Structure formats: C-alpha cells, structure tokens
Amino acid sequence: MLCERYADPRLAAVYDAMNPPGAHTAFYRDLAGEVPVRVLDLGCGTGLLACELAARGHHVTGADPAAAMLAVARGRPDGGLVRWVEADAAGLPPGSRFDLVIMAGHVLQIFTDDREVQAVLAAVRRHLAPAGRVALETRNPAVREWAEWNPRGTWQHVEAAGVAADVWYDIRSVAGELVTYETCYRFAGGQTVTVPETIRFMGQDQVATFLAGAGLAPVTWYGDWDWSPVGPGSPELIAVARSVTSDQKATV
C-alpha cells in the first residue's frame, strides 16, 4: 500500500525532488482553466499540484491516504489554501461534489485488480458534479517503459528538507499487465530502504471500458502533456471524461 510506503517521512521528504513540476503540472493547470472551480486532487501526494491550483483561485481538496505525504503538503507556502483529507476514494467526505477530479501521477496504475479500478472510478463518479470532469493518465503499455527501469538507467541523487539519498529502480517481474519493481533509497550513512510495488499497465481500450462502465464518457484522449493525440508511440494515455447524466448513455 502506498500509505504504508510513505509512512517513512524520509521517503515523503524526497518525493518532490524525485518528481519535480513539469509539463504534467502545466497540463492539469490549464485543464482546470481560469474560472474558479471545485477541484479534487485524488492521490495528491505532497500537494504540489493542489497548491498551485489553489493559488490560482480554485477551490481545492487534496486527498491522500499517506499521512506523511499530507504533512509535507500542509507545510507548503500555499498549503493553507487547500482542504486536506487523509483518505482514499472510498473515504471521501459524503456529499462532497467537484467540478473536476484529477488523478495525476499515474495513480490509476496502482489499482491492479478489475474490482479495484471499478470501485475507485465509481467513487469518483459519485463525487462529480453534474457534467463534471475526471482527468487521469496511465503509461502507454506499448512503449514498455518498464524495460528502462534498472539501477544504471534510473539512478539519481536527491536532496530535500535535510534528507539526502541515492535512488534507483529495479524490475523484479513482469507478468502480463502487472509489473513489479523496487524503489531503492540509500541514505547518508549507508542505510538502504527498498520498497516493492506492483502496478498495472492497461491499454487505451481497457481504460475506456472502465470509464464507460462507471458512467464517465465521452472521453477525450491525449498522448502526451503537449495535448497531442494518442499514437502508437505516445508515452502517456491521458483521459479526460465527463460524468454522464441520467438521459445520456455511456459509450466507449
């Protein structure tokens, strides 16, 4: 579980250094638009995106089950502008509604079972306002990004909040759609923490079927953070879907 992974505050501390803001941040910022809307950043992590959206005037809730990640988020300069909720999709406040739900950081890929995917998307649908949107992304399995996840190709040195570590990834197994890998952290003094994780690489048709089944359609697709269409070599499968009203029918 990710919340258990980030129970170690050192891992949460270096998360931002490993995942700096970039084109993905700009994509979701532009998707939210200029007019203030109610945004849920589901799986918000350390809150970088949530705080940027809040600073631009949006009414933002950041939800994450990892307390250590939320501790970093609350300490950001604009952290006081965001409503922080220690919860996963199932634990969101009853009755809360959002105009835009964002599942950034490839959050969808941590749900490795069909029932898990269905459950999280159903929860998202329940919390969307009429005609609300959900935006999420998953790595394109056709690109086989995991083939590059080895110690030599992924090693980096990161420092943040007084914590320094060498970090690298290493593949353990590939079984169909499921890729199991380890994130290895070597901290000053030589202590090493190894965190295993299994993620799912779903194709575009699969994601579209899950979205339609949850009443989230039609879907607009993008293949990268520059808003380009999906192609065979696109690194990302980015979906932006709307909640279907009672007089509409979800289609893939």
Order of alpha helices (4+ residues) and beta strands (2+ residues): alpha-alpha-alpha-beta-alpha-beta-alpha-beta-beta-alpha-beta-alpha-beta-beta-beta-beta-alpha-beta-beta
